[in-house]
Amino acid sequence: MKALAAGSIVLILITCGWREGSFGQEGSPPQGELRIVDKDPNNWAWLTWNVFEHLVEVDKTGGLVPGLATGWQWLDEQTLEVTLRQGVRFHNGEVFDAAIVQLNWEENTRSRQPHLPGTYLNFKPGSRLEIIDPQTVRFIFPESDGAVLAKLSIMHIGNRQFYQELGWGERSW
């Protein structure tokens, strides 16, 4: 029985890569950029929800809560003003601000993403964004749209580096 236990321990140590100082020590942190090479159309669902942040998030009960936005206010039925979270930086040190939201808005509305649930998740043509100040943006819609906050919860926020090197859609693959 002792031989079986000793053999099992040796097998576990070999399998786990036993080497000097390997247990209980922290390794060096991962470095580099995330590169997506598998072009499976479902990858967006697995990667983007775990990599990108959003202005609005959905909590575990299905309610809409602030994410990169700290709050929002409807000025009228077609105008939504959003206050942005301060002190946020991307992995490369770039500051999150209204200009980044505008870049993401323009890329999102230009590409008219074919979301798996349907294109009804895209913003209506004629929708636009105005920068009020570095921490405030105003969305103006051509007509009333009760799904705007839900649509903002799926608008992934990337930095300039993401759009320069990768971007969305087939033109970026």
TORNUDREN-153938 format. One record per residue (C-alpha): residue in three letters; x, y negated, z; residue number from 0. Coordinates in nm, 4 decimals. Last residue first. Layout:
BEGIN
type Ala	east X	north Y	up Z	seq NUM $
...
end
This chain:
BEGIN
type Trp	east -0.9480	north -3.9490	up -3.9986	seq 172 $
type Ser	east -0.9990	north -4.3257	up -3.9644	seq 171 $
type Arg	east -1.2101	north -4.3825	up -4.2754	seq 170 $
type Glu	east -1.4231	north -4.0895	up -4.1591	seq 169 $
type Gly	east -1.5608	north -4.2738	up -3.8604	seq 168 $
type Trp	east -1.4265	north -4.4715	up -3.5708	seq 167 $
type Gly	east -1.0945	north -4.6442	up -3.5109	seq 166 $
type Leu	east -0.7497	north -4.4881	up -3.4991	seq 165 $
type Glu	east -0.4321	north -4.6990	up -3.4899	seq 164 $
type Gln	east -0.5491	north -5.0601	up -3.5124	seq 163 $
type Tyr	east -0.8916	north -4.9892	up -3.3610	seq 162 $
type Phe	east -0.7500	north -4.8007	up -3.0619	seq 161 $
type Gln	east -0.4723	north -5.0577	up -3.0162	seq 160 $
type Arg	east -0.7316	north -5.3354	up -3.0006	seq 159 $
type Asn	east -0.9048	north -5.1741	up -2.7035	seq 158 $
type Gly	east -1.1969	north -4.9336	up -2.7004	seq 157 $
type Ile	east -1.5428	north -4.9754	up -2.5488	seq 156 $
type His	east -1.7889	north -4.7008	up -2.6383	seq 155 $
type Met	east -2.1403	north -4.8203	up -2.7229	seq 154 $
type Ile	east -2.3466	north -4.5392	up -2.5699	seq 153 $
type Ser	east -2.4732	north -4.7297	up -2.2645	seq 152 $
type Leu	east -2.5257	north -5.0381	up -2.4819	seq 151 $
type Lys	east -2.7889	north -4.8421	up -2.6749	seq 150 $
type Ala	east -2.9664	north -4.7605	up -2.3479	seq 149 $
type Leu	east -2.9633	north -5.1320	up -2.2614	seq 148 $
type Val	east -3.1041	north -5.2206	up -2.6049	seq 147 $
type Ala	east -3.3838	north -4.9596	up -2.6044	seq 146 $
type Gly	east -3.6710	north -5.2029	up -2.5429	seq 145 $
type Asp	east -3.6010	north -5.3857	up -2.8678	seq 144 $
type Ser	east -3.7703	north -5.7235	up -2.9329	seq 143 $
type Glu	east -3.6858	north -5.8589	up -3.2752	seq 142 $
type Pro	east -3.3916	north -6.0113	up -3.4603	seq 141 $
type Phe	east -3.1640	north -5.9440	up -3.1600	seq 140 $
type Ile	east -2.9287	north -6.1867	up -2.9872	seq 139 $
type Phe	east -2.6632	north -6.0444	up -2.7546	seq 138 $
type Arg	east -2.4924	north -6.2947	up -2.5238	seq 137 $
type Val	east -2.1488	north -6.2380	up -2.3811	seq 136 $
type Thr	east -1.9975	north -6.3518	up -2.0514	seq 135 $
type Gln	east -1.6573	north -6.2969	up -1.8887	seq 134 $
type Pro	east -1.4277	north -6.4829	up -2.1307	seq 133 $
type Asp	east -1.6961	north -6.7517	up -2.1913	seq 132 $
type Ile	east -2.0232	north -6.7669	up -2.3882	seq 131 $
type Ile	east -1.9145	north -6.5245	up -2.6608	seq 130 $
type Glu	east -2.2006	north -6.4686	up -2.9031	seq 129 $
type Leu	east -2.3164	north -6.1296	up -3.0290	seq 128 $
type Arg	east -2.5418	north -6.0484	up -3.3228	seq 127 $
type Ser	east -2.8349	north -5.8361	up -3.4304	seq 126 $
type Gly	east -2.9319	north -5.8994	up -3.7943	seq 125 $
type Pro	east -2.9541	north -5.5289	up -3.8739	seq 124 $
type Lys	east -3.1033	north -5.3401	up -3.5774	seq 123 $
type Phe	east -2.8603	north -5.1912	up -3.3270	seq 122 $
type Asn	east -2.7842	north -4.8238	up -3.3825	seq 121 $
type Leu	east -2.9496	north -4.5648	up -3.1593	seq 120 $
type Tyr	east -3.2240	north -4.5203	up -3.4217	seq 119 $
type Thr	east -2.9454	north -4.3596	up -3.6266	seq 118 $
type Gly	east -3.0263	north -4.0215	up -3.4753	seq 117 $
type Pro	east -2.9593	north -3.7853	up -3.1828	seq 116 $
type Leu	east -2.6226	north -3.6924	up -3.3394	seq 115 $
type His	east -2.5248	north -4.0555	up -3.3851	seq 114 $
type Pro	east -2.4662	north -4.1606	up -3.7476	seq 113 $
type Gln	east -2.2590	north -4.4683	up -3.6592	seq 112 $
type Arg	east -2.3595	north -4.7893	up -3.8371	seq 111 $
type Ser	east -1.9900	north -4.8632	up -3.9079	seq 110 $
type Arg	east -2.0297	north -5.2405	up -3.9130	seq 109 $
type Thr	east -2.2503	north -5.2544	up -3.6015	seq 108 $
type Asn	east -2.0063	north -5.0542	up -3.3939	seq 107 $
type Glu	east -1.6936	north -5.2256	up -3.5261	seq 106 $
type Glu	east -1.8443	north -5.5707	up -3.4690	seq 105 $
type Trp	east -1.9675	north -5.4806	up -3.1196	seq 104 $
type Asn	east -1.6319	north -5.3281	up -3.0280	seq 103 $
type Leu	east -1.4461	north -5.6417	up -3.1386	seq 102 $
type Gln	east -1.7002	north -5.8639	up -2.9576	seq 101 $
type Val	east -1.6609	north -5.6621	up -2.6365	seq 100 $
type Ile	east -1.2832	north -5.7026	up -2.6663	seq 99 $
type Ala	east -1.3234	north -6.0801	up -2.7131	seq 98 $
type Ala	east -1.5514	north -6.0940	up -2.4067	seq 97 $
type Asp	east -1.2819	north -5.9515	up -2.1785	seq 96 $
type Phe	east -1.0878	north -5.6366	up -2.0926	seq 95 $
type Val	east -0.7172	north -5.7157	up -2.0527	seq 94 $
type Glu	east -0.4589	north -5.5086	up -2.2409	seq 93 $
type Gly	east -0.2234	north -5.3181	up -2.0112	seq 92 $
type Asn	east -0.1790	north -5.0128	up -2.2358	seq 91 $
type His	east -0.4194	north -4.7988	up -2.0306	seq 90 $
type Phe	east -0.6840	north -5.0715	up -2.0565	seq 89 $
type Arg	east -0.7186	north -5.3419	up -1.7941	seq 88 $
type Val	east -1.0162	north -5.4473	up -1.5820	seq 87 $
type Gly	east -0.9797	north -5.7425	up -1.3429	seq 86 $
type Gln	east -1.3211	north -5.8940	up -1.4129	seq 85 $
type Arg	east -1.6397	north -5.7031	up -1.4956	seq 84 $
type Leu	east -1.8460	north -5.8641	up -1.7687	seq 83 $
type Thr	east -2.1695	north -6.0616	up -1.7323	seq 82 $
type Val	east -2.4270	north -5.9769	up -1.9996	seq 81 $
type Glu	east -2.6859	north -6.2133	up -2.1499	seq 80 $
type Leu	east -2.9702	north -6.0519	up -2.3458	seq 79 $
type Thr	east -3.1708	north -6.2493	up -2.5994	seq 78 $
type Gln	east -3.4689	north -6.1140	up -2.7970	seq 77 $
type Glu	east -3.7498	north -6.1009	up -2.5412	seq 76 $
type Asp	east -3.6172	north -6.4100	up -2.3576	seq 75 $
type Leu	east -3.3172	north -6.4864	up -2.1362	seq 74 $
type Trp	east -3.2935	north -6.1171	up -2.0433	seq 73 $
type Gln	east -3.0327	north -6.0858	up -1.7694	seq 72 $
type Trp	east -2.7375	north -5.8566	up -1.7279	seq 71 $
type Gly	east -2.5032	north -5.7390	up -1.4547	seq 70 $
type Thr	east -2.1543	north -5.6315	up -1.3619	seq 69 $
type Ala	east -2.0764	north -5.5118	up -1.7122	seq 68 $
type Leu	east -1.7938	north -5.2633	up -1.7533	seq 67 $
type Gly	east -2.0318	north -5.0146	up -1.5930	seq 66 $
type Pro	east -2.3527	north -5.1555	up -1.4454	seq 65 $
type Val	east -2.6429	north -4.9147	up -1.3878	seq 64 $
type Leu	east -2.9157	north -4.7665	up -1.6079	seq 63 $
type Gly	east -3.1194	north -4.4982	up -1.4334	seq 62 $
type Gly	east -3.1163	north -4.1344	up -1.5450	seq 61 $
type Thr	east -3.1046	north -3.9927	up -1.1909	seq 60 $
type Lys	east -2.7341	north -3.9075	up -1.2162	seq 59 $
type Asp	east -2.6506	north -4.2622	up -1.3230	seq 58 $
type Val	east -2.6486	north -4.3875	up -1.6828	seq 57 $
type Glu	east -2.3810	north -4.6441	up -1.7595	seq 56 $
type Val	east -2.3905	north -4.9969	up -1.9057	seq 55 $
type Leu	east -2.0964	north -5.1832	up -2.0554	seq 54 $
type His	east -1.9346	north -4.8533	up -2.1476	seq 53 $
type Glu	east -1.6069	north -4.6762	up -2.0679	seq 52 $
type Phe	east -1.4224	north -4.4461	up -2.3048	seq 51 $
type Val	east -1.2243	north -4.1287	up -2.2342	seq 50 $
type Asn	east -1.4642	north -3.8737	up -2.0855	seq 49 $
type Trp	east -1.7728	north -3.9669	up -2.2861	seq 48 $
type Thr	east -1.5560	north -4.0096	up -2.5942	seq 47 $
type Leu	east -1.3936	north -3.6696	up -2.5720	seq 46 $
type Trp	east -1.6715	north -3.4151	up -2.5406	seq 45 $
type Ala	east -1.9456	north -3.5854	up -2.7406	seq 44 $
type Trp	east -1.7097	north -3.7266	up -3.0003	seq 43 $
type Asn	east -1.5692	north -3.3793	up -3.0510	seq 42 $
type Asn	east -1.9032	north -3.2542	up -3.1869	seq 41 $
type Pro	east -1.8152	north -3.3561	up -3.5435	seq 40 $
type Asp	east -1.5215	north -3.1103	up -3.5451	seq 39 $
type Lys	east -1.2232	north -3.3037	up -3.6781	seq 38 $
type Asp	east -0.9700	north -3.1332	up -3.4519	seq 37 $
type Val	east -0.6625	north -3.3551	up -3.4553	seq 36 $
type Ile	east -0.7528	north -3.6090	up -3.1887	seq 35 $
type Arg	east -0.4451	north -3.7816	up -3.0516	seq 34 $
type Leu	east -0.4447	north -3.9019	up -2.6909	seq 33 $
type Glu	east -0.1392	north -4.1169	up -2.6339	seq 32 $
type Gly	east 0.1812	north -4.0466	up -2.4522	seq 31 $
type Gln	east 0.2805	north -3.9525	up -2.0994	seq 30 $
type Pro	east 0.1602	north -3.6976	up -1.8490	seq 29 $
type Pro	east 0.2763	north -3.7654	up -1.4930	seq 28 $
type Ser	east 0.5965	north -3.5983	up -1.3731	seq 27 $
type Gly	east 0.5395	north -3.2945	up -1.1610	seq 26 $
type Glu	east 0.4347	north -3.3076	up -0.7992	seq 25 $
type Gln	east 0.5892	north -3.0507	up -0.5748	seq 24 $
type Gly	east 0.3937	north -2.8020	up -0.3642	seq 23 $
type Phe	east 0.5126	north -2.4966	up -0.5549	seq 22 $
type Ser	east 0.7649	north -2.5291	up -0.8361	seq 21 $
type Gly	east 1.0706	north -2.6096	up -0.6264	seq 20 $
type Glu	east 1.2853	north -2.3335	up -0.7753	seq 19 $
type Arg	east 1.0902	north -2.1358	up -1.0302	seq 18 $
type Trp	east 0.7810	north -1.9208	up -1.0332	seq 17 $
type Gly	east 0.5850	north -1.9613	up -1.3560	seq 16 $
type Cys	east 0.2341	north -1.8835	up -1.2368	seq 15 $
type Thr	east 0.2355	north -1.5432	up -1.4083	seq 14 $
type Ile	east 0.5737	north -1.4505	up -1.2598	seq 13 $
type Leu	east 0.4605	north -1.5524	up -0.9112	seq 12 $
type Ile	east 0.1307	north -1.3655	up -0.9467	seq 11 $
type Leu	east 0.3091	north -1.0515	up -1.0687	seq 10 $
type Val	east 0.5579	north -1.0691	up -0.7784	seq 9 $
type Ile	east 0.2701	north -1.1032	up -0.5304	seq 8 $
type Ser	east 0.0876	north -0.8077	up -0.6832	seq 7 $
type Gly	east 0.4012	north -0.5923	up -0.6717	seq 6 $
type Ala	east 0.4481	north -0.6754	up -0.3023	seq 5 $
type Ala	east 0.0848	north -0.5833	up -0.2281	seq 4 $
type Leu	east 0.1113	north -0.2590	up -0.4263	seq 3 $
type Ala	east 0.4412	north -0.1708	up -0.2588	seq 2 $
type Lys	east 0.2886	north -0.2364	up 0.0843	seq 1 $
type Met	east 0.0000	north 0.0000	up 0.0000	seq 0 $
end
